[in-house]
Amino acid sequence: MAVSLSGCWRRDAAHGGGKERGIRAVARRRRGLCGSAGFTLLELLVALCLSVITLSAVYVVYLSQQKTSLVQEAVAATQQNLRTAMYFLERDIRMAGCNPSGSAPAGIITASSSSLRFTMDVRGGEGDGLDNDHDGRVDEPDEFYDGDCLDADEDVAYSLGDSDGNGVSDLLRNGVPVAQNIEVMDLVYLRDDGGIAVLPEQIRYVEVSLVARTGQIDRDFTDTTNYVNQSGTVILAAPGDHFRRRSLSVRIKCRNTGS
């Protein structure tokens, strides 16, 4: 039986060619997979730079918002100190010289541009067993006075002093701090006709001007404001430092003093 060598060679050649084509196809697929799943070094560097820029911008915005929040909190605390200080001053100055019985030594004792002391008769008659208003009945609800100024809170003095040793003055009521960081208290005393009162017994109005400052500095801020009272007089020249300040000025009527 005759065997055709040429036919066998063709089959072997065809079989070998198929293997080569298969190997080349697998290699192409591998190259395709590697190209679609990976990034070049340049692409990674660009992505990293964009991420750093984005995070830096977010951090800057966060710092700015945090600083703004801290400044607002400090200013709000300063304004609250001012309102507290003025509340106590208004309440007590209005009652200065209160003397329902006509026999108590009530009135303004000392009055300077930065301090004030006065007395009033507003306590002691509620339970002393006496007929203080001479109407035949004792210890009535409206019989709060007792004819003297010796009871608690009947002798009141306001001044400034550094009560906590932080280098900033506070508003003191009988030596006890009632408002912190009150840098200036300016007092102007007026008669009933609006003129300057020379004697304590002439005082009918008290113009109170306060300047309070924050407890922390703000290095991005410089205070260049001249602070004045209601008359336009400078009570604190531009400090030029980095504290934020707020001021408040009120004219208080003394209901029980003046002539």
NUPA-777467 format. One record per residue: residue in three letters; residue number from 1; x, y, z of N, C-alpha, C in turn. Coordinates in steps of 0.05 Angstrom, whole numbers, plus 32768, in hexadecimal, padded with zeros to 4 digits. Last residue first. Layout:
// residues N
  type  seq  n_east  n_north  n_up  ca_east  ca_north  ca_up  c_east  c_north  c_up
   ala  NUM       X        Y     Z        X         Y      Z       X        Y     Z
...
// end
This chain:
// residues 259
  type  seq  n_east  n_north  n_up  ca_east  ca_north  ca_up  c_east  c_north  c_up
   ser  259    7D7F     8934  8727     7D6D      894A   872E    7D6B     895E  8718
   gly  258    7D8E     88EF  8738     7D8F      8907   8727    7D7A     891B  8730
   thr  257    7D6C     88AE  873D     7D81      88C2   8743    7D7E     88DB  8732
   asn  256    7D4C     8885  872C     7D49      888E   8748    7D5E     88A3  8750
   arg  255    7D56     8873  86F9     7D3A      887A   8700    7D38     8888  871B
   cys  254    7D83     8882  86CB     7D82      887D   86E7    7D67     8886  86F2
   lys  253    7D87     8867  868B     7D7A      887B   869C    7D79     8871  86B9
   ile  252    7DBE     885D  8662     7DAC      8851   8676    7DA1     8868  8688
   arg  251    7DD1     8853  8621     7DCC      8868   8635    7DB7     885D  8648
   val  250    7E05     8829  8608     7DE9      882C   8610    7DE7     8843  8624
   ser  249    7E2D     8805  85DB     7E29      881E   85EA    7E0C     8822  85EF
   leu  248    7E5F     87D7  85CA     7E42      87DB   85D0    7E40     87F4  85E1
   ser  247    7E8B     87B3  859E     7E85      87C9   85B1    7E67     87CB  85B4
   arg  246    7EBC     8780  8593     7EA1      878B   858F    7E9C     879F  85A4
   arg  245    7EF7     8768  8572     7EE9      8776   8588    7ECD     877D  857F
   arg  244    7F2D     873A  8568     7F14      8745   855E    7F05     8751  8576
   phe  243    7F73     8743  8568     7F5B      873B   8576    7F43     8748  8569
   his  242    7FA5     8753  8556     7F96      873F   8546    7F7E     8734  8556
   asp  241    7FAF     879B  8558     7FB7      877F   855E    7FA4     876C  854E
   gly  240    7FA1     87D0  8555     7FB5      87C6   8542    7FBE     87AA  8548
   pro  239    7F7E     87F0  8573     7F93      87E0   8581    7FA9     87D6  856E
   ala  238    7F69     8831  856E     7F6E      8819   855E    7F84     8808  856A
   ala  237    7F56     8845  85B1     7F62      884A   8597    7F68     8830  8589
   leu  236    7F1D     8848  85D4     7F33      8835   85CE    7F3D     883B  85B2
   ile  235    7EFF     8874  85D6     7F03      8866   85F0    7F18     8850  85ED
   val  234    7EF5     88B2  85BA     7F03      8898   85B6    7F08     888C  85D2
   thr  233    7EB5     88CE  85B8     7ECF      88CE   85C5    7EDC     88B3  85C2
   gly  232    7E81     88CF  85A8     7E96      88CF   8594    7EB2     88D0  859E
   ser  231    7E5B     88C7  85CD     7E62      88E3   85C8    7E78     88E5  85B2
   gln  230    7E58     8891  85D3     7E42      889E   85C5    7E48     88BB  85BF
   asn  229    7E9E     887E  85C6     7E85      887D   85D5    7E6F     888D  85C6
   val  228    7EC6     8856  8597     7EBD      886F   85A3    7EA3     886B  85B4
   tyr  227    7F00     8838  857E     7EE6      8834   858C    7EDF     884D  859B
   asn  226    7F1D     8831  8541     7F1C      8842   8558    7F00     8840  8565
   thr  225    7F37     87F6  8523     7F20      8806   852A    7F25     8818  8542
   thr  224    7F59     87D0  8511     7F61      87EC   850C    7F4B     87FF  8513
   asp  223    7F6F     8792  851D     7F5A      87A4   8527    7F65     87C1  8524
   thr  222    7F7A     8762  84ED     7F86      8777   84FD    7F71     878C  8504
   phe  221    7F7C     871C  84DE     7F6C      8735   84E3    7F7C     8748  84F3
   asp  220    7F96     86EE  84DD     7F8E      86F8   84C3    7F7E     8712  84C5
   arg  219    7F9C     86DE  8511     7FB3      86EA   8504    7FAD     86F5  84E8
   asp  218    7F76     86E8  8544     7F71      86E0   8529    7F87     86EE  8518
   ile  217    7F78     86D2  8589     7F80      86E3   8573    7F79     86D7  8558
   gln  216    7F44     86C8  85B9     7F59      86BE   85A8    7F5F     86D2  8592
   gly  215    7F1B     86E3  85D4     7F30      86D7   85E4    7F48     86CD  85D3
   thr  214    7F05     8723  85BB     7F06      8706   85BB    7F1D     86FC  85CC
   arg  213    7EEE     875B  85E3     7EFF      874F   85CE    7EFE     8730  85D0
   ala  212    7EC4     8794  85EC     7ECC      8779   85F3    7EDC     876D  85DC
   val  211    7EB2     87D1  8605     7EC1      87C4   85F0    7ECB     87A9  85FA
   leu  210    7E7B     87FB  8616     7E8C      87E4   861C    7E9A     87DA  8602
   ser  209    7E5F     8832  8634     7E6B      8828   861B    7E7F     8812  8622
   val  208    7E29     8852  864F     7E3C      883C   8653    7E45     8832  8638
   glu  207    7E12     888B  866B     7E19      887F   8651    7E2F     886B  8655
   val  206    7DE1     8896  8698     7DFC      888C   8696    7DFF     8880  867A
   tyr  205    7DB9     88CB  86B3     7DBF      88B7   869E    7DDC     88AE  869F
   arg  204    7DBC     88E9  86E0     7DA2      88DF   86D8    7DA4     88CA  86C3
   ile  203    7DE2     8906  8712     7DE1      88F1   86FD    7DC5     88E7  86F9
   gln  202    7DE6     8927  873D     7DDB      8932   8724    7DD7     891D  870E
   glu  201    7E00     890D  8766     7DE3      8911   8769    7DD6     891E  8750
   pro  200    7E36     890F  8755     7E27      88F6   8753    7E09     88FA  8755
   leu  199    7E45     8949  872B     7E41      893C   8745    7E31     8922  8743
   val  198    7E43     8953  86F5     7E5C      8957   8703    7E5C     8949  871E
   ala  197    7E2B     893B  86B8     7E27      893C   86D5    7E42     893F  86E3
   ile  196    7E23     895E  867C     7E35      894D   868C    7E30     8951  86AA
   gly  195    7DDF     8962  8664     7DF9      896D   866A    7E09     8959  867B
   gly  194    7DAB     894F  8661     7DBF      8945   864E    7DDB     894F  8652
   asp  193    7D89     895C  8689     7D88      896D   8671    7D9D     8965  865C
   asp  192    7D97     8939  86B2     7D7D      8935   86A5    7D7B     8945  868B
   arg  191    7DDE     892B  86A6     7DC7      8936   86B5    7DAD     8931  86A5
   leu  190    7E08     88F2  869E     7DF9      8909   8694    7DE3     8911  86A7
   tyr  189    7E46     88D3  8698     7E30      88D9   86A9    7E22     88F3  86A0
   val  188    7E64     889C  8679     7E60      88B8   8678    7E46     88BE  8686
   leu  187    7E94     8869  8679     7E7C      8873   8686    7E7B     8892  8683
   asp  186    7EAF     8831  865A     7EAF      884F   865B    7E94     8858  8665
   met  185    7ED5     87FB  865E     7EBB      8804   8667    7EBD     8823  866A
   val  184    7EF9     87CD  8636     7EF4      87E9   863D    7ED8     87EC  8648
   glu  183    7EFA     8795  8634     7F13      87A4   8634    7F10     87C1  863D
   ile  182    7EE3     875E  864D     7ED8      8779   8649    7EF0     878C  864B
   asn  181    7EEB     8727  8657     7EF8      8734   8640    7EEB     874F  8639
   gln  180    7EAC     8712  8675     7EC9      8710   8670    7ED1     8720  8658
   ala  179    7E81     8725  86A9     7E85      8723   868C    7EA3     8724  8687
   val  178    7E84     8723  86DF     7E6A      871D   86D3    7E6B     871B  86B5
   pro  177    7EAE     8718  8716     7EAB      871B   86F9    7E90     8712  86F0
   val  176    7EAA     873E  8751     7EA4      8724   8745    7EA0     8727  8727
   gly  175    7EAE     8770  8766     7EC5      8760   8766    7EC2     8745  8759
   asn  174    7E7C     8786  875D     7E84      8781   8778    7E9C     876E  8779
   arg  173    7E85     876E  8720     7E6F      8779   8730    7E75     8772  874D
   leu  172    7EB1     8779  86EA     7EAD      8770   8705    7E96     877E  8712
   leu  171    7EC3     8765  86AB     7EB0      8777   86BA    7EAB     876A  86D5
   asp  170    7F0A     875C  86A0     7EEE      8752   86A1    7EDD     8766  86AF
   ser  169    7F45     8765  8678     7F33      876C   868E    7F17     8760  868A
   val  168    7F78     8738  866A     7F62      8747   865F    7F4E     874D  8676
   gly  167    7F9D     8716  8680     7FA7      872E   8674    7F91     8740  8668
   asn  166    7F8A     86EC  869B     7F91      86E7   867F    7F9A     8700  8671
   gly  165    7F77     86EB  86D0     7F94      86ED   86CB    7F9C     86E8  86AF
   asp  164    7F42     86EE  86DD     7F4D      86D3   86D8    7F6B     86D4  86D0
   ser  163    7F36     8724  86E5     7F2F      8710   86FA    7F3C     86F5  86F6
   asp  162    7F4A     875F  86DD     7F52      8745   86D1    7F4E     872F  86E5
   gly  161    7F15     878F  86DD     7F2C      8782   86E9    7F32     8767  86DC
   leu  160    7EEA     87C7  86E3     7EF8      87B3   86D2    7F10     87A8  86E1
   ser  159    7EAC     87D0  8709     7EC7      87D8   8700    7ED2     87C2  86EE
   tyr  158    7E77     87E1  8733     7E80      87D6   8719    7E9B     87E1  8712
   ala  157    7E55     87D3  876E     7E6B      87E1   8762    7E73     87D2  8748
   val  156    7E1F     87DB  879B     7E29      87CF   8782    7E3F     87E0  8776
   asp  155    7DF9     87CA  87CD     7E10      87DB   87C9    7E1F     87CE  87B1
   glu  154    7DD3     87A4  87CC     7DC9      87BF   87CF    7DE0     87D4  87CD
   asp  153    7DE2     876F  87CD     7DDD      877B   87B3    7DD1     8797  87B6
   ala  152    7DC8     8763  880E     7DD7      875A   87F7    7DCE     8768  87DE
   asp  151    7DBD     87A0  8836     7DB8      8785   882E    7DC8     877D  8815
   leu  150    7DC4     87D5  8842     7DD7      87C2   884E    7DD2     87A5  8846
   cys  149    7DA8     8804  883D     7DB6      87F9   8826    7DCB     87E5  882E
   asp  148    7D65     880D  8859     7D82      880F   8859    7D8E     8803  8840
   gly  147    7D2E     8807  8856     7D39      8820   8860    7D57     8822  8863
   asp  146    7D1C     87D9  8840     7D1C      87DA   885D    7D29     87F3  8868
   tyr  145    7CF2     87BE  880A     7D07      87D0   8815    7D05     87D1  8833
   phe  144    7CC5     87A2  87FA     7CDF      8796   87F7    7CF6     87A6  8804
   glu  143    7C8B     879E  87FB     7C9B      87AB   8810    7CB7     879F  8810
   asp  142    7C69     8783  87DB     7C77      879A   87D0    7C88     87A9  87E4
   pro  141    7C56     875A  87FE     7C66      8753   87E6    7C76     876B  87DA
   glu  140    7C61     876F  8843     7C51      876C   882C    7C62     8766  8813
   asp  139    7C73     8773  887A     7C7D      875E   8867    7C6A     875A  8850
   val  138    7C39     878E  889B     7C56      8788   889A    7C5B     8772  8884
   arg  137    7C0E     87C7  889C     7C12      87AB   8897    7C30     87A6  8893
   gly  136    7C0B     87FE  88A3     7BFD      87ED   88B6    7C01     87CF  88B2
   asp  135    7C2A     8819  8881     7C0D      8817   887A    7BFE     8805  888D
   his  134    7C62     8822  887E     7C51      8831   8892    7C33     8831  888A
   asp  133    7C86     8806  8863     7C78      881B   8854    7C63     8829  8865
   asn  132    7C9A     87E3  888A     7CAD      87F6   887D    7C9F     880C  886D
   asp  131    7C8D     87C6  88BE     7C7B      87D5   88AB    7C8B     87EB  889E
   leu  130    7CB2     878A  88C7     7CAD      87A6   88CB    7C9A     87B1  88B6
   gly  129    7CC6     8757  88BE     7CB2      875B   88D3    7CAB     8777  88D8
   asp  128    7CE7     874C  8895     7CF4      8758   88AD    7CE0     875D  88C3
   gly  127    7CDF     8737  8862     7CDA      8726   8879    7CE6     8732  8892
   glu  126    7CE6     875F  883C     7CD2      874A   8837    7CCB     873A  8850
   gly  125    7D0D     8785  8840     7CF3      878B   884D    7CDF     8774  884A
   gly  124    7D3C     8777  8825     7D3C      8777   8842    7D20     877B  884F
   arg  123    7D4A     87A2  87EC     7D48      8788   87FA    7D44     878D  8818
   val  122    7D56     87D1  87D5     7D44      87C0   87C6    7D3F     87A5  87D4
   asp  121    7D73     880A  87D4     7D64      87FC   87E9    7D4F     87EB  87DB
   met  120    7DB6     8815  87BC     7D99      8814   87B9    7D8C     8805  87CF
   thr  119    7DF3     8835  87A4     7DE3      8825   87B7    7DC6     8827  87B1
   phe  118    7E2D     8831  877A     7E14      883C   8783    7E06     882A  8796
   arg  117    7E65     883E  8751     7E5B      8831   8769    7E42     8840  8772
   leu  116    7E8E     8833  8718     7E75      883F   8723    7E6D     882F  873C
   ser  115    7EC2     8841  86E8     7EB6      8833   86FF    7E9F     8842  870A
   ser  114    7ED5     8862  86C1     7ED9      8845   86BE    7ECF     8835  86D5
   ser  113    7ECD     8896  86CD     7EC9      888F   86B1    7ECC     8871  86AD
   ser  112    7EA8     8893  870B     7EBF      889B   86FB    7EBA     8891  86DE
   ala  111    7E86     889E  8744     7E81      889B   8728    7E99     88A6  8719
   thr  110    7E6B     8888  8782     7E82      8891   8773    7E7D     888C  8755
   ile  109    7E33     8887  8791     7E48      888D   87A4    7E61     8898  8796
   ile  108    7DF0     8893  8786     7E0A      888E   8779    7E20     8898  878B
   gly  107    7DC4     8878  87B9     7DCC      888A   87A4    7DE6     8882  8797
   ala  106    7DA7     8875  87FA     7DAA      8869   87DF    7DB2     887F  87CB
   pro  105    7D9E     8870  8833     7DB4      8880   8827    7DBB     8875  880B
   ala  104    7D57     8870  883F     7D70      8861   883A    7D85     8873  882D
   ser  103    7D28     888B  8843     7D3A      888D   885A    7D55     887E  8855
   gly  102    7D03     8882  881C     7D0D      889D   881F    7D21     88A1  8835
   ser  101    7CF0     8851  880E     7CE9      885B   8828    7CF1     8878  882C
   pro  100    7D06     8848  87DA     7CE9      884B   87DE    7CE1     8857  87F9
   asn   99    7D37     8854  87B9     7D33      885A   87D5    7D15     885E  87DB
   cys   98    7D6B     8849  878B     7D4F      8842   8792    7D4B     8844  87B0
   gly   97    7D9E     8854  877A     7D90      8868   8789    7D74     8862  8791
   ala   96    7D98     882C  8740     7DAA      883B   8751    7D9A     8851  8760
   met   95    7D7B     8810  871B     7D71      880F   8737    7D83     8820  874A
   arg   94    7D97     8817  86ED     7D7C      8821   86EE    7D71     8822  870A
   ile   93    7DC5     87FB  86F9     7DC6      8818   86F8    7DAA     8824  86F9
   asp   92    7DB4     87C5  86F6     7DBC      87D1   8710    7DBB     87EF  870F
   arg   91    7DA7     87BC  86C0     7D95      87B4   86D5    7D9B     87C3  86EF
   glu   90    7DD4     87CF  86A4     7DBA      87DC   86A0    7DA8     87D5  86B8
   leu   89    7DFC     87AA  86B6     7DFF      87C7   86BA    7DE4     87D5  86B8
   phe   88    7DE8     8778  86A5     7DEC      877E   86C2    7DEE     879C  86C7
   tyr   87    7DE7     8781  866D     7DCF      8779   867C    7DD1     8780  8699
   met   86    7E1B     878B  865F     7E08      87A1   865E    7DEE     879A  866C
   ala   85    7E31     8757  8666     7E3B      876E   8676    7E27     8785  8676
   thr   84    7E14     873A  8640     7E12      8733   865D    7E1B     874B  866E
   arg   83    7E23     8753  8611     7E07      8753   8619    7E04     874D  8636
   leu   82    7E5B     8746  8611     7E51      8762   8611    7E34     8764  861B
   asn   81    7E59     870F  860F     7E66      871C   8626    7E5C     8739  8628
   gln   80    7E43     8709  85DC     7E34      86FF   85F3    7E3F     870C  860D
   gln   79    7E6C     871C  85BC     7E52      872B   85BD    7E41     8722  85D5
   thr   78    7E91     86F3  85C6     7E97      870F   85CE    7E7D     8720  85D0
   ala   77    7E78     86C7  85B0     7E7E      86C7   85CD    7E83     86E4  85D7
   ala   76    7E78     86D8  857A     7E5E      86D4   8588    7E62     86D4  85A6
   val   75    7EAF     86D8  8570     7EA0      86F1   856F    7E86     86EF  857E
   ala   74    7EB9     86A1  8575     7EC7      86B3   8587    7EB8     86CE  8587
   glu   73    7E99     868C  854C     7E94      8684   8567    7EA1     8698  857B
   gln   72    7EB1     86A4  851F     7E95      86AA   8526    7E8F     86A2  8542
   val   71    7EE3     868B  8521     7EE1      86A8   8524    7EC5     86B0  852C
   leu   70    7ED5     8655  8518     7EE2      865D   8531    7EE0     867B  8536
   ser   69    7EC0     8659  84E4     7EAF      8650   84FA    7EBB     8658  8515
   thr   68    7EED     8669  84C7     7ED6      867A   84C8    7EC3     8673  84DF
   lys   67    7F0D     863B  84CF     7F15      8655   84DA    7EFE     8668  84DC
   gln   66    7EEE     8615  84B2     7EF3      8611   84CF    7EFC     862C  84DC
   gln   65    7EEF     862A  847F     7ED6      8628   848D    7EDA     8625  84AB
   ser   64    7F27     8625  8474     7F1A      863F   8473    7EFF     863F  8483
   leu   63    7F2E     85ED  8478     7F3C      85FF   848B    7F2F     861B  848C
   tyr   62    7F0E     85DD  844D     7F08      85D4   8468    7F15     85E7  847C
   val   61    7F29     85F3  8421     7F0D      85FC   8427    7F06     85F4  8444
   val   60    7F59     85D6  8425     7F59      85F4   8428    7F3D     85FE  842F
   tyr   59    7F46     85A2  841C     7F52      85A9   8435    7F52     85C7  843A
   val   58    7F35     85A6  83E6     7F22      859F   83FB    7F2C     85A7  8417
   ala   57    7F66     85B0  83CD     7F51      85C4   83CC    7F3C     85BF  83E2
   ser   56    7F81     8580  83D9     7F8C      859A   83E3    7F76     85AF  83E3
   leu   55    7F62     855B  83BC     7F63      855A   83D9    7F6E     8574  83E6
   thr   54    7F6E     856D  8387     7F52      856D   8392    7F52     856D  83B0
   ile   53    7FA5     8565  8384     7F9A      8580   8380    7F7E     8582  838C
   val   52    7FA8     852E  838B     7FB5      8540   839F    7FAA     855C  839D
   ser   51    7F8D     851C  835E     7F83      8515   8379    7F8E     8528  838E
   leu   50    7FAE     852E  8335     7F93      8538   8337    7F87     8533  8353
   cys   49    7FDC     850F  8340     7FDD      852C   8341    7FC1     8538  8344
   leu   48    7FC8     84DB  8336     7FD1      84E2   8351    7FD2     8500  8354
   ala   47    7FBC     84DE  8300     7FA6      84D9   8313    7FAF     84E1  832F
   val   46    7FF0     84E5  82EC     7FDC      84F9   82E7    7FC5     84F6  82FB
   leu   45    8008     84B4  82FB     8012      84CD   8306    7FFE     84E4  8302
   leu   44    7FEA     848F  82DD     7FE9      848E   82FB    7FF3     84A8  8307
   glu   43    7FF9     849E  82A9     7FDD      84A0   82B2    7FDA     84A0  82D0
   leu   42    802F     8490  82AB     8027      84AC   82A6    800A     84B1  82AF
   leu   41    802D     8459  82AF     8038      8469   82C5    8030     8486  82C3
   thr   40    7FEE     843E  8297     800A      8446   8294    8013     8457  82AB
   phe   39    7FC6     840A  82B0     7FCB      8427   82AB    7FE9     842B  82A7
   gly   38    7F9F     83CF  829B     7FB4      83DE   82A9    7FB5     83FB  82A2
   ala   37    7F79     83B4  827B     7F77      83B3   8298    7F8B     83C5  82A6
   ser   36    7F86     83B7  8244     7F6C      83C2   824D    7F6A     83C4  826C
   gly   35    7FB8     839E  823F     7FB4      83BA   8236    7F9B     83C7  8241
   cys   34    7FAE     836A  824F     7FC0      837B   825E    7FBD     8398  8257
   leu   33    7F8B     8358  8226     7F82      835A   8242    7F94     836C  8252
   gly   32    7FAD     835B  81F9     7F95      836B   81FA    7F8A     836F  8217
   arg   31    7FD3     8335  8205     7FDB      8351   8202    7FC3     8364  8204
   arg   30    7FB2     8308  8206     7FBF      8310   821E    7FC8     832D  821C
   arg   29    7FA3     8306  81D0     7F8F      830A   81E4    7F9B     8314  81FE
   arg   28    7FD5     82FC  81B7     7FC6      8315   81B1    7FB1     831B  81C7
   ala   27    7FE0     82CA  81CC     7FF1      82E0   81D2    7FE3     82FB  81CE
   val   26    7FB7     82AC  81B3     7FB8      82AE   81D1    7FC9     82C6  81D9
   ala   25    7FC7     82B2  817E     7FAD      82BC   8186    7FAC     82C0  81A4
   arg   24    7FF9     8296  817C     7FF8      82B3   8177    7FDE     82BF  8180
   ile   23    7FE7     8262  8188     7FF9      8270   819A    7FF8     828E  8196
   gly   22    7FC7     8258  815A     7FBB      8259   8175    7FCC     8268  8189
   arg   21    7FEE     8259  8132     7FD9      826D   8131    7FCB     826F  814C
   glu   20    800C     822C  8141     8018      8247   8141    8003     825D  8142
   lys   19    7FE7     8204  813A     7FF1      8209   8154    7FFD     8225  8156
   gly   18    7FDF     8206  8102     7FC9      820C   8114    7FD2     8212  8130
   gly   17    8011     81F5  80F0     8008      8211   80EB    7FF1     8219  80FC
   gly   16    8010     81BF  80FD     8023      81D1   810A    801B     81EE  8106
   his   15    7FE8     81AC  80D9     7FE5      81A9   80F6    7FF7     81BC  8105
   ala   14    8000     81B7  80A8     7FE6      81C5   80AF    7FE2     81C4  80CD
   ala   13    802B     8195  80AC     802F      81B2   80A9    8016     81C2  80B1
   asp   12    8011     8164  80AE     8022      816D   80C5    8026     818C  80C3
   arg   11    7FF9     8164  807C     7FE8      8163   8095    7FF8     816D  80AD
   arg   10    8024     8167  805A     8011      817D   805A    8000     817D  8073
   trp    9    803D     8137  8065     804B      8150   806B    8038     8168  806C
   cys    8    8017     8112  8053     801D      8114   8070    802B     812E  8077
   gly    7    801A     811D  801C     8001      8122   802A    8006     8124  8048
   ser    6    804D     810E  8010     8046      812A   800D    802C     8131  801C
   leu    5    804C     80D8  8016     805B      80E8   8029    8054     8105  8027
   ser    4    801C     80A9  8010     8024      80C3   8004    8031     80D4  8019
   val    3    8028     8066  800B     8022      807C   801D    802C     8095  8011
   ala    2    800D     802B  7FEF     801E      8043   7FEC    8014     8059  7FFE
   met    1    8011     7FE8  8000     8000      8000   8000    8012     8018  8000
// end
